[in-house]
Structure formats: structure tokens, C-alpha cells
Amino acid sequence: MANPVFGPALAANEDIRMITAALKDPASTFLDNRSFEMFEAIQFKEQQNMIQGSIFIIKVQISKTATGCIFIKIFIYQRKRVITGVLENQALDNTIQNFN
């Protein structure tokens, strides 16, 4: 995929919270069956491509520690959700950034 341009960071809305809830088990598997103290969407950025689908980067709080957040990048197309990456050890006040 080319370098997508993402919109601004927005507070997680109900749709993003529902998507995030469905990602808990796949994210755990992606991270070698890691368990999470909590799994709550905080913010997100979106990049839309009307032909192929949408890419989201979601900041998810997984614990109350200083680096208790992860960024999950997902590609959504034809009602399928594919995790394409997870960036670990993020602070709650970190700005959402694109990553590979």
C-alpha cells in the first residue's frame, strides 16, 4: 500500500469502540497471545480509499501503566477487518502516528 494520508485524530465514537471490541482476540493473537488488563479505544485516525476500503489507526488503552496503550492499524474492506500492525508501549498522551 502507498503511504496513506490520515485525517485528524478524533475521539473514539461508538462505531470505533465496537470495531475495537471485536479486535481484542485478534490483537492478542497478533501479539503472541498477550493478555490485556483492559481494551478501550481512546482515539483514532482514518484514511479512506473508496475503491479498496478504509485504514484505521486506533489508540487502545490496554493497562493503566505509563506505556499502557497500543496503536492498532487495521484495513477494513468488504466487511472484513485485517490487523496490519500493532505498535506497542505507547503512552496515553502520544500522538497517533502512521507506522509500518
N, C-alpha and C positions, 0 to 999 in steps of 0.2 A: 504494500500500500504506500502511496505517496505520503509526504508529510501533511497531515490534515491540519486545517486551521480550526481551532476550537473557539466557541463563544466564551462569554464571561463565566466565571464561577457563580453558580446560583445555589441557594439553599435547597436542600433535598425536599422535593414535594412528594405527594402520596404515590405517584407513579414510580418515582425513583426508589422510594422506600420498598415498594412491592417488588421491583426488579432486584434490589439488593437482598431482600429476604430470600428470594429464590436462588441467589448466588452463594449462600453460606456454605452449603455442602460442596459445590464445585470449587469454591475458593479453598476450602480445607484440603480437598484432593490435590488441587494445583500446588499447594504448599506442603506436600508430603504428609497429609492427614493431620495438619496442625489443628488444635482446638482453640476456640475463641471464647474469651470471658463474656464478650458482648459482640454484637454485629449490627451497628446502627449507621445508616447513611447520614452524612453531615452536609456535604456539598457535592456538586457535580459540574462537569463541563461536557458539552455536546458538540459533535461535528456531524452534520447531516450530508449525505450523498443520496439524492433521491433515487438514483438508479440502483445503487448497491446496498444501502441501508444506513444505519447510524452507528457512530462510535461514541461511547461514553467513557469518561474517566470519573470514577466515583470515589470520593474520600469516605472511608468507612472506619468508624471508631471500633476497635476490637478489644481494647482494655483501657484502664484509667491511668496507665503509666505515661511517662513523658513522651515516649515514642509509640503510643498505643493506637496509631492509625495506619492503615494501608491505603494505597491507591489501587483500584481495580480498573483495568481497561477492558471493555467489552465491545464486541461487534454484534449488533442486532440486525438481522435480516430475515425476511420471511418467517417471522415469529420465532426464530432461533436465536439463542444467546450464547455467544462463544467468548470465553475469557481469553484474551490475547496476551495479558501480562498482569503482574502484581508487583507493586513497588512497596517494600516493607519498611518498617522503622521510621514512619513519618510522624511528626508532631501535629497536634491538633491545629496549631496556627500556621502550618506550612501551606504555601500556595500550591494549588493543583497545577502540576506541570505535565506536559506530554513526555512520554518515555517509550522505549522500545522493549 
